[in-house]
Amino acid sequence: MVENNQCNLTEDEADLYDRQIRLWGLDSQKRLRASTVLLIGLKGLGAEFCKNIVLAGIKSLTLLDDKDATKLDTFSQFLIPRDQIGTNRAEASLERAQRLNPMVNITVDKESVDNKPDEFFAQFNVVVATDCNLAQLLRINKICHNAKVKFFCADVFGFYGYSFADLQTHEYADEKIIMKNVAKTVESGNKKQKLEDLEMIRQPIKETVHYPTLQESLIVGNNITGLPPKSLANMVSFFLLKIVLKFRTEVGRNPEAASRVQDLETLKKLRDSVVTEMGINADSVSDQYFDNIFSQVSPACAIVGGELAQEVIKTVSQKGKPHNNFFFFNPVRNHGIVIKTGQ
């Protein structure tokens, strides 16, 4: 059964969200208006997601980031004024984020995510983690999974990007187009004749889908070696994700343009290690992929941030089928693709 997690809208809210209500319905907007979201990480991707989810009209958004804004952030993070460089990223983003929609309650938390107890994450309906290392992602996902909190993680590395969802057991309503026999009366002269015709109608269908955890999804079975070349090429972004997460674990930061030569060598060594563990050829992740893996590029942030917000909106509103479970944006192949891994 689709949950009835809703709140009533005021007249001002109904007027503000009129276009959205026409798009996905009043019940879905009420569910959005009752939802609480935690966003971890306020770099370029975090700013894009923040903008989209605030405009959608949720109840509250908590911005969590313990890092200070840098000059590099301002190239993709449009919520931070340039005169706020050197101050906390979340705090510097608050004013512009709040202007987007004064009806959403936005708060700032400057504490490290590592210092947060399990109970902190359990208070939200949705947790979105960006700019986190693998240990942090696995810990937060485990907490959310046990507490039945919807979990998303995402990141942008250069021109590449990904998002992941663990919605546990998720129920939603989807519209199916079905053909239905309808009786019509046709007048011909003085005679009336009944005819049967087919008519296409939209009918809401309730569906249930199950999601594996991030830890389960990062493990790819031995059948990866048997994939045809085209399917293996679609997995390149997945391989890159594993390499970047390993880089963060071992180096303690993201690849940086300032240390490009050194970081490229480290990435190639980690690539060799990852592909060996997975039993695939190193040529599957050629050196050219590492040329565009530094910093966060604004267009990639916009693409992944838009997709991420869309998936959170679908999840909270329970309208439409969410992605299950990885989304990857690959600039080399110029496409976004959904891949399900794990059981």
C-alpha positions in Angstrom: 0.0 0.0 0.0 1.3 3.5 -0.9 1.9 5.4 2.3 -0.3 8.4 3.1 2.4 10.6 4.5 0.8 14.0 3.7 0.1 17.4 5.1 -2.5 20.0 4.1 -1.4 22.9 1.9 -2.2 26.5 2.7 -3.8 28.7 0.1 -0.4 30.4 -0.5 1.3 27.0 -0.9 -1.4 25.8 -3.3 -0.9 29.0 -5.4 2.9 28.7 -5.3 3.0 25.0 -6.3 0.0 25.2 -8.8 2.1 24.1 -11.8 3.6 21.2 -9.9 0.2 20.1 -8.6 -1.0 20.0 -12.2 2.0 17.9 -13.2 2.1 15.2 -10.4 -1.2 15.8 -8.5 -2.2 17.2 -5.2 -1.5 14.1 -3.1 2.0 13.9 -4.4 2.6 17.6 -3.5 1.2 17.0 0.0 3.7 14.2 0.5 6.5 16.5 -0.7 5.4 19.2 1.7 5.6 16.7 4.6 9.1 15.5 3.8 12.4 16.3 5.6 15.7 15.9 3.8 19.3 15.9 4.9 21.9 17.0 2.3 25.5 16.2 3.1 28.1 18.2 1.1 27.7 21.6 -0.4 30.0 21.6 -3.4 28.7 22.2 -6.9 26.6 19.0 -7.0 25.1 19.7 -3.6 24.1 23.2 -4.7 22.3 21.9 -7.8 20.4 19.4 -5.7 19.6 22.0 -3.1 18.2 24.4 -5.7 15.9 21.7 -7.3 14.6 20.1 -4.1 13.9 23.5 -2.4 11.9 24.7 -5.5 9.9 21.4 -5.4 8.5 22.4 -2.0 9.6 20.0 0.7 9.0 20.7 4.4 12.6 21.2 5.5 16.2 20.8 4.3 19.3 20.5 6.6 22.6 21.5 5.0 25.5 19.6 6.6 29.1 20.5 5.7 32.1 21.1 8.0 34.4 22.4 5.2 35.1 26.0 4.2 34.4 27.4 0.8 37.3 27.8 -1.6 37.8 29.8 -4.8 37.5 26.5 -6.7 34.0 26.0 -5.3 32.7 29.2 -6.8 33.2 27.8 -10.3 30.4 25.3 -9.8 28.7 26.3 -6.5 26.4 29.2 -7.3 24.9 29.5 -3.9 28.1 30.8 -2.3 28.9 34.6 -2.8 32.5 35.3 -3.7 32.9 37.4 -0.6 32.1 34.3 1.5 35.2 32.4 0.4 36.9 31.0 3.5 33.6 30.6 5.5 31.7 27.4 6.1 30.2 26.1 2.8 26.8 25.3 4.2 26.5 28.6 6.1 27.6 30.5 3.1 24.9 28.8 1.0 22.0 29.4 3.3 20.9 32.9 2.3 20.6 32.2 -1.5 19.1 28.8 -0.9 16.4 30.3 1.4 15.6 33.0 -1.2 14.6 30.3 -3.7 11.6 29.3 -1.6 10.9 31.0 1.8 8.3 28.4 2.6 10.9 25.7 3.0 12.6 25.6 6.4 16.4 25.4 5.7 18.9 24.9 8.5 22.7 24.6 8.7 24.8 22.1 10.5 28.6 22.7 10.5 29.6 19.5 12.4 31.5 16.7 10.7 29.3 13.8 9.5 31.7 11.5 11.3 30.6 12.9 14.7 26.9 12.3 14.1 25.3 9.5 16.0 23.0 7.0 14.4 19.9 8.7 15.8 20.7 11.9 13.9 20.2 10.3 10.4 17.1 8.4 11.5 15.1 11.7 12.0 14.9 12.4 8.3 12.7 11.0 5.6 15.5 11.1 3.0 19.3 11.4 3.4 21.4 12.5 0.4 25.2 12.1 0.8 27.7 13.9 -1.5 31.4 14.5 -1.3 31.9 11.5 1.2 34.4 8.8 1.3 33.5 5.1 1.0 33.6 4.4 4.7 31.2 7.3 5.4 28.8 6.2 2.6 28.7 2.6 3.9 28.1 3.7 7.4 25.3 6.2 6.6 23.7 3.7 4.2 23.7 1.0 6.9 22.1 3.3 9.4 19.4 4.5 6.9 18.7 0.9 5.8 18.1 -0.2 9.3 16.0 2.8 10.1 13.9 2.6 6.9 15.2 6.0 5.8 15.5 6.5 2.0 19.2 6.8 1.2 20.9 8.4 -1.8 24.5 9.1 -2.5 26.0 11.0 -5.5 29.1 12.8 -6.7 30.7 14.5 -9.7 34.3 13.9 -10.6 35.3 16.1 -13.5 32.8 15.6 -16.3 31.7 12.2 -14.9 29.0 11.7 -12.3 26.8 9.2 -10.6 23.9 8.7 -8.2 22.9 5.7 -6.2 19.6 4.9 -4.4 18.8 2.4 -1.6 15.1 2.8 -1.0 14.8 -0.6 0.8 11.3 -1.8 0.0 9.6 1.0 -1.9 6.0 1.4 -2.9 4.8 3.8 -5.6 2.0 4.5 -8.0 2.7 4.5 -11.7 0.4 5.2 -14.7 -0.1 2.5 -17.3 -1.8 3.1 -20.6 -4.4 0.4 -21.2 -6.9 -0.3 -24.0 -10.5 -0.5 -22.9 -13.6 -1.4 -24.9 -16.2 1.4 -24.9 -19.7 1.5 -26.3 -20.5 4.4 -28.6 -23.8 5.4 -30.1 -23.6 6.6 -33.7 -26.5 8.3 -35.5 -27.0 7.6 -39.2 -30.0 9.4 -40.6 -32.9 8.5 -38.3 -31.2 5.4 -37.0 -29.0 5.0 -33.9 -26.4 2.3 -33.9 -24.3 1.1 -31.0 -20.7 0.3 -31.9 -17.8 -0.9 -29.8 -14.5 1.0 -30.0 -11.1 0.8 -28.2 -10.1 3.8 -26.1 -6.7 4.4 -24.4 -7.0 5.4 -20.8 -4.4 6.0 -18.1 -4.8 3.9 -15.0 -2.8 4.2 -11.8 -1.1 1.0 -10.8 0.5 0.4 -7.4 4.0 -1.3 -7.6 6.6 -2.5 -5.1 10.3 -2.6 -5.8 13.2 -3.8 -3.6 16.7 -2.3 -3.4 20.1 -3.7 -2.3 22.5 -1.7 -0.1 25.5 0.2 -1.5 27.9 -2.4 -0.1 26.0 -5.2 -1.9 25.8 -3.1 -5.1 29.5 -2.4 -5.3 30.2 -6.1 -5.5 30.0 -7.3 -9.1 29.9 -11.0 -9.7 32.2 -13.1 -11.9 29.8 -12.8 -14.8 31.3 -9.3 -15.5 34.0 -11.0 -17.6 31.4 -12.5 -19.9 29.8 -9.2 -20.9 29.8 -8.3 -24.6 32.0 -5.3 -25.5 29.1 -2.9 -25.7 27.8 -3.8 -22.2 31.3 -3.7 -20.8 31.7 -0.1 -22.2 28.5 0.9 -20.4 30.2 -0.2 -17.2 33.2 2.2 -17.5 31.6 4.8 -15.2 31.0 2.1 -12.6 34.7 1.1 -12.8 35.7 4.8 -12.5 33.6 5.2 -9.4 35.3 2.3 -7.7 38.7 3.8 -8.6 37.8 7.3 -7.3 36.4 5.9 -4.1 39.6 3.9 -3.6 41.6 7.1 -4.3 39.7 9.0 -1.6 40.3 6.2 0.9 44.0 5.9 0.3 44.9 9.6 -0.4 42.3 11.2 1.8 41.0 13.6 -0.8 39.7 13.9 -4.4 42.0 14.1 -7.4 43.1 17.7 -7.8 44.2 19.8 -10.7 47.0 21.3 -8.6 48.6 17.8 -8.2 47.4 16.5 -11.6 50.6 14.6 -12.6 51.0 12.9 -9.3 47.3 12.1 -9.0 47.2 10.6 -12.6 49.9 8.2 -11.7 48.1 7.2 -8.5 44.8 6.8 -10.4 46.4 4.5 -13.0 47.9 2.3 -10.2 44.6 2.1 -8.5 42.9 1.3 -11.9 45.3 -1.7 -12.3 44.4 -2.9 -8.8 40.6 -2.5 -9.3 40.5 -4.2 -12.7 42.6 -7.1 -11.4 40.2 -7.6 -8.5 37.3 -7.6 -10.9 38.9 -9.9 -13.4 38.7 -7.5 -16.4 41.3 -6.1 -18.8 43.0 -2.8 -17.9 42.1 -1.6 -21.5 38.4 -1.5 -20.3 39.4 1.7 -18.5 41.9 3.4 -20.7 44.1 6.3 -19.6 42.0 8.9 -21.5 39.2 8.6 -19.0 41.4 10.1 -16.3 42.0 13.3 -18.3 38.6 14.6 -17.4 38.2 13.4 -13.8 39.4 16.5 -11.8 37.3 19.0 -9.8 33.6 19.4 -10.3 32.5 20.7 -13.7 29.4 22.8 -13.6 27.5 21.2 -16.5 28.0 17.7 -15.0 26.8 19.0 -11.6 23.6 20.4 -13.3 22.9 17.1 -15.1 23.5 14.8 -12.1 21.9 17.3 -9.6 18.8 17.5 -11.7 18.6 13.7 -12.0 19.2 13.2 -8.3 16.5 15.7 -7.3 14.1 14.1 -9.7 14.6 10.7 -8.1 14.2 12.1 -4.6 11.0 13.8 -5.7 9.7 10.6 -7.2 10.6 8.7 -4.1 9.0 11.2 -1.6 5.9 11.8 -3.7 5.5 8.1 -4.5 4.7 9.0 -8.1 6.6 7.2 -10.8 9.2 4.5 -10.8 12.5 5.5 -9.3 15.8 4.4 -10.7 17.1 1.1 -9.4 19.9 1.6 -8.4 22.9 3.4 -10.1 22.7 6.3 -12.5 25.9 7.2 -14.4 26.7 10.2 -16.6 29.4 9.5 -19.1 30.6 12.5 -21.2 32.8 10.3 -23.5 29.7 8.3 -24.6 27.5 11.4 -24.1 24.8 9.6 -22.3 23.2 8.9 -18.9 22.6 5.2 -18.1 20.8 3.3 -15.3 22.6 0.1 -14.2 21.4 -2.3 -11.5 24.0 -4.1 -9.5 23.7 -6.2 -6.4 20.9 -8.6 -5.5 
